[in-house]
Amino acid sequence: MAHHTTFRFESISTRQDETSDAYTKERDIAPEYTPLILNAYADGLIPTAALGRGLTIHASAMKYPGRNTWPNDEFHALLNGAPLDGVRAVYEGGGGVVLHIPSEVCHALPDGVHDVAYRITFKPMGHQTRSGSVQIRIDRQPAGGRLLPRIEFPESLYMAPITSDTFAAFPGERIVGIVPDYAWVSGDDTLHVYVRPTGGDGVLIASVPASSGDDPTKISFGMLDLSQSSADDRLDIYYMVEDRAGNLSEPSSPSKHTVQLDPN
């Protein structure tokens, strides 16, 4: 279970400035400052491919009475409240910092929701202030579970070879198949449809969004799409699911057909 931290203002001491009568309250936590995760979607989901490149965090300079970030101050990235090792800080104009979390650290992060924050150590006194947190979500699990159902086509396509006359019998000369719902189906998924001749490689013929509503997901293809496989024999039609994080499923169970297209 991911650890969630509730951030609050906390006054830990009050001291008088040596050059004025103003008082400065030191703060452990500044929740109005939060990191910006440049790799994340708006809801915090991290694309799986981004983990292989490392994460980039923009940490703003903190400015409040008695505290201003200077270039020699230290920035630390925090994950679930703990500092991360091996993070490289690059200073920007205005006192902000870009924190680079290396890919090897990202690969070690478990799937789930994580709190990300940053901490500034102000020099030379060493007082530390932590920012507010944002949540990221890591999901490396491919869509569809362990077994994706096959595409369901009209029964006539299983009883006789698919020919040019077969296409002519369908509206728009395009064959339509229905994809039964699979585990964890989401409207953000994309289905990549392939044809594969016996002993050959799969050829992509369509990419369609999944339906998460009452209507089933449908795929369609024309004779030209099918001819890309250069097959005039047994043919598998299958799909793979790509989710919003970029995870790609294993191939679905194939729908097997015999194809006899005109040579022209």
N, C-alpha and C positions, 0 to 999 in steps of 0.2 A: 504494500500500500504506500502511495506517495505521501511524503511528509509535507504538510501545508503549514505555513507560518503566518500568523496574524500580526501585521506590522502596526506600530503605534508610535506616537511621539513620547519620548522619555527624557526628562531633565535629570541629568546625573550630577551636575554641579553648577554653581553660579560663582563667577569670579569677576572682579572689577578690572577694567582695562586700565593699564598704567598711564595712559595718555588722555583719558577722558573719564567722565562720570557715568558713561553708559555701562550697562551690564550685559554680558553675553551668556546665554544659556547653551551649554554644550549638549549635544544630542547624540544618542547612540544610533537612532534610526531616523531617516528622512524619507518617509513613504511617498512624498510628492515627486521624488526622482525614481524612475524605473528604467531598467535596461530595454533597449530595442534589439530584438533578435532578428538580424537581417535575413536569415535563411528561412524563417518561419512564415507559415500562412497566418492570416488574421486571427484564426482560432487557436494558434499555437502549434498546429501540426507541423512537424519537421519532415520534409521529403527525405526518403531513405537515402537517395543519392547524395544529399547534402552532408550526411554523416560521414561519408567517405572523403569529403573535402575539408571537413572541420567546420565548426560553427563560428560565426562572427557576431560579436555583441558590441553595440555602441553604448558607452557609458558616459552620461553627461557630467560635466563639471558641477559641483555642488556649490551654491552660493546662498548663504544665510548669515545673519548677524554674527560676526566674529569668525566666520569660516569662508574662505575662498580657495578653490582648488588652484594649485600652482604646478608647473611642470615637474617639479621634483617629488610631488606627492605620489604615493603608491596606490595603484588600482588592483583589486583582486576580484576574480569571478567567483561567485558562490553558487553551488548547486545543492538544493535542499538544505541550505544553511551552512554547508561546509565548503572551505576554499578548495579550488581545483588546482592541481599542480600542472606545470608545463604550459601555462597560459602566457601568451606573448602580448604585451601591451604596446600600442603605437599611438603616440600623442597626436591630436588634431588641434586645429586652431580653436581658440576659445576655451582651452583647458580640458576639453573632452578627450576620451580615449576609445580606441577600437581594441577590443580584446579578442584574440584569436584562440579558440579552443581546438587543439590539434585533433586530427582524425582518430588517432589511437585512443585518445580519451573518449571521444564520441562512440567508438565501437564498443567500449566497455560499459556504456550506459544501458541499463535494462529498459525494456519496453515499459511504457506507462507515462504517467504525468509527473513532471518534475518542476520544482520552483527554481527560478533563476534570478539572482540578484547580483549586486556588486558592492564592494566595500572600499572605501578610501581611507588610507592612513595619511593623516596630515603631518607634514614635517615642519619644524624639527621636533615638536612635542610628542608626536606619536599617537595623538587622539584618533580614534577610528569611528567612522560613521557608515552605516549600512543603508543601502537604498531599499525602496520597496521592491517587491518581487513580481514577476510575470510567470505564467505557466507555459511550459512547452509539453508537447505530447509526442512520444516516439512509438511508432507502430510498424514493426517489420513483418507482421504476419500477412501472408498473401490472402487475398479475398477468396471466398468460396469453400474454405475448409479443405478436407482431404480429397473430396471427389466432386467434380463439377458434372452436372447432368448433360447429356448430349442434346444437341439441337433437334427439335421435333419438326419434321417435314410432313407434308401430306402423304398419306399411305401409298398413293400411286407411285411415288418416287422410289419406294422400296420394292415394288412389284415388277417394275420394268426398267430398262436402261433410260437414262436421261438423254434425250436427243433434242435437236432444234425444235421438233414439233412439241416437245414437252414445254419448252419456254413459250412457244406461241400460244399455248393453252392458258397461260397465266396473264393477268392484267399487267400491261406494260412490258410483257415478256420478261418478267422478273419473278424468280421463285422466292417465296417467303417462308421462313422458318421461325419457330417460337422457341425461346430459351426459357426453360422452367426456372423458377426462382432457386437460387443457390444460397448457401449459408452466408449471412452477413451482407446480403445484397444492399447496395447503396446507389442512389442516383448519381453519385460522384464517380462511380466505376465506369471504365471504358472496356468494351468487349472487342477484342481483335480476332477476326474470323479468318481462318486459313483453309486452303484445300491442299491435300497431299496425296499424290499418286503412290501406288504401291512401290515401296522401295525408294521413294524420292523424298525430297525435302518439302516442308510446308511453304506455301506461297500466300502472303497476306492479300485478301480480296476485299476486306471491309473493316471499318472500325466504327462502332456504334455505342452511344451512351446506354447504360443500363437504366431500366425503368424501376423506380421504387414505389410507384403508385399501384393502382388497381389493374392497369393495363400491363400485359406481359411485355418483356423485351422481344423485339422482332429484328431479324436480320433478313436482308434480301440480296440477291445477286442475279446478274444477267449472264447470257451465254458468253460474252466477251470475258467476264470475270473468271468463269470456269475454264475457259480455254487457256488462261495464263499458266495452268499447270501442265500443259502439253500432254495431257493424259487422255487416252481413249480406252480406258479399262476400268479397273477398280479405283475408287477415289474415296478418301476420308475427308469429311468436313468437320472441323472442330474450332474451338475458340479458346482464348486465354483472357483472363481478367486482369486489368491493371487498375489498382485503386489510386486514390488521390495522393497517397504518399509515394507512388511510383513502384509499389511492389507488384510483381508479376506472378500470377498463379501458374500452377502446372497445367498442361493441356487438358481440356475436358475429354470426357468419353467421346469417341468419334461417331459420327453418323456415316455409315458405309453405303456407298452407291456404285452402280455401274454406269459408265458414261460412254456414249457413242455419238460424238458430234460430227457434223459434216466436215470434210476436209477443207472446204472453203469458208 
